[in-house]
Amino acid sequence: MPLALLDSRGTELWQEIQGHWSDATRHEELLKHCLQTGTLAAAGRLYRERLDEDPKDAVAAKMQAQILTKATLTLSLNKSQPREAVTRSRWFWAIVLLAMALGITGGLFWRKFR
């Protein structure tokens, strides 16, 4: 399974963070961008790699926790959004009407040729 990748803007933000690691604003900007573009997994992987290099890195640990929280919340919100009822779909009613028309036509032919 391929690893999630940052887009070009996310990569730029990550490179800026490397030079200003203690700047919380830059980290938040990256998380905001990743949340909007659906690339939280890629950001999480980058912070995980940073933690693998330095397990005592408090900034990376904090950001990893924030990513996990945001990803979990996003997943929960997506699951809790109500789906459109099947009976409210235009396709459902098109199929019902088609079935009725075929049934009536079939009934008329059956009666005529019986």
Secondary structure per residue as TSV (DSSP state, phi and psi in degrees):
chain	resnum	aa	ss	phi	psi
A	1	M	-	360.0	126.6
A	2	P	-	-70.0	149.1
A	3	L	-	-74.8	146.1
A	4	A	-	-67.5	141.1
A	5	L	-	-120.5	150.3
A	6	L	-	-75.9	151.8
A	7	D	-	-78.8	-177.3
A	8	S	H	-63.1	-40.8
A	9	R	H	-66.0	-41.2
A	10	G	H	-62.4	-38.6
A	11	T	H	-65.0	-41.5
A	12	E	H	-61.1	-45.4
A	13	L	H	-62.1	-40.9
A	14	W	H	-64.2	-40.9
A	15	Q	H	-64.8	-38.1
A	16	E	H	-64.3	-39.0
A	17	I	H	-61.6	-37.7
A	18	Q	H	-57.0	-35.6
A	19	G	H	-85.6	-12.9
A	20	H	S	-137.0	57.9
A	21	W	T	-58.8	-34.1
A	22	S	T	-86.3	-0.6
A	23	D	-	-82.3	100.4
A	24	A	H	-62.4	-30.8
A	25	T	H	-61.9	-40.8
A	26	R	H	-66.6	-39.0
A	27	H	H	-64.3	-43.1
A	28	E	H	-64.1	-37.3
A	29	E	H	-63.7	-40.9
A	30	L	H	-63.8	-45.2
A	31	L	H	-62.9	-41.7
A	32	K	H	-60.8	-45.5
A	33	H	H	-61.5	-45.9
A	34	C	H	-66.0	-35.0
A	35	L	H	-65.4	-41.2
A	36	Q	H	-70.6	-32.5
A	37	T	H	-99.4	-0.4
A	38	G	T	73.1	29.9
A	39	T	-	-117.0	30.6
A	40	L	H	-60.5	-35.0
A	41	A	H	-61.8	-38.9
A	42	A	H	-66.0	-43.1
A	43	A	H	-64.3	-41.2
A	44	G	H	-59.7	-40.2
A	45	R	H	-64.5	-40.4
A	46	L	H	-65.0	-42.4
A	47	Y	H	-68.1	-33.7
A	48	R	H	-64.9	-41.7
A	49	E	H	-61.8	-40.0
A	50	R	H	-63.4	-41.3
A	51	L	H	-67.2	-32.7
A	52	D	H	-64.6	-35.9
A	53	E	H	-73.0	-40.4
A	54	D	-	-140.1	89.7
A	55	P	T	-60.0	-17.0
A	56	K	T	-94.8	8.0
A	57	D	-	-71.7	104.0
A	58	A	H	-67.3	-34.9
A	59	V	H	-66.0	-46.6
A	60	A	H	-63.2	-39.7
A	61	A	H	-65.0	-42.0
A	62	K	H	-63.5	-45.0
A	63	M	H	-67.8	-36.8
A	64	Q	H	-60.9	-43.3
A	65	A	H	-65.1	-40.8
A	66	Q	H	-64.4	-41.1
A	67	I	H	-62.1	-44.8
A	68	L	H	-60.4	-42.7
A	69	T	H	-63.7	-46.9
A	70	K	H	-64.6	-41.4
A	71	A	H	-65.6	-41.4
A	72	T	H	-64.7	-43.7
A	73	L	H	-64.0	-43.4
A	74	T	H	-61.1	-44.3
A	75	L	H	-62.9	-42.2
A	76	S	H	-64.0	-42.0
A	77	L	H	-65.7	-40.5
A	78	N	H	-64.4	-37.6
A	79	K	H	-72.8	-30.8
A	80	S	H	-86.1	-8.2
A	81	Q	S	-70.9	129.3
A	82	P	-	-67.3	142.7
A	83	R	-	-87.7	154.7
A	84	E	-	-71.3	134.7
A	85	A	-	-62.9	142.2
A	86	V	G	-57.9	-38.3
A	87	T	G	-70.8	-9.5
A	88	R	G	-94.5	-1.0
A	89	S	S	-82.2	140.4
A	90	R	H	-63.9	-35.1
A	91	W	H	-63.2	-39.2
A	92	F	H	-58.3	-49.4
A	93	W	H	-69.5	-33.2
A	94	A	H	-63.5	-41.2
A	95	I	H	-68.7	-40.7
A	96	V	H	-61.2	-47.2
A	97	L	H	-64.4	-40.3
A	98	L	H	-63.6	-42.8
A	99	A	H	-63.3	-39.7
A	100	M	H	-64.8	-43.8
A	101	A	H	-63.2	-42.7
A	102	L	H	-65.5	-38.5
A	103	G	H	-64.8	-43.5
A	104	I	H	-65.9	-45.4
A	105	T	H	-62.0	-44.5
A	106	G	H	-63.2	-39.9
A	107	G	H	-64.2	-39.9
A	108	L	H	-65.8	-43.6
A	109	F	H	-65.6	-40.0
A	110	W	H	-61.5	-44.0
A	111	R	H	-67.9	-38.8
A	112	K	H	-69.7	-41.1
A	113	F	-	-97.8	11.2
A	114	R	-	-83.9	360.0
